[in-house]
Amino acid sequence: MIRGMWTGERVRDPVLVDAYAAVEDLASWSPWLPLVDAVPVAPREPGAYLLRDPATQVVVHVGMAGE
């Protein structure tokens, strides 16, 4: 994955960019998808997920799936 693609080009706050970069480095992440597109292909195993506001690309929810 190209660094910064995970963050989203609309995230401009340097504090958020640094925080997102730290999270990006923790694991392999699937590409961002709208929720409606992600549901049919979402893995059913344990894992983490992040939801972000499509307008600002700011992460608004973090959760765990598959447990």
Secondary structure, DSSP 4 states (H G I P E B T S, - for coil): --TTTTT-TT---HHHHHHHHHHHTTS--PPP--HHHHGGG---SSEEEEEE-TTT--EEEEEEE--
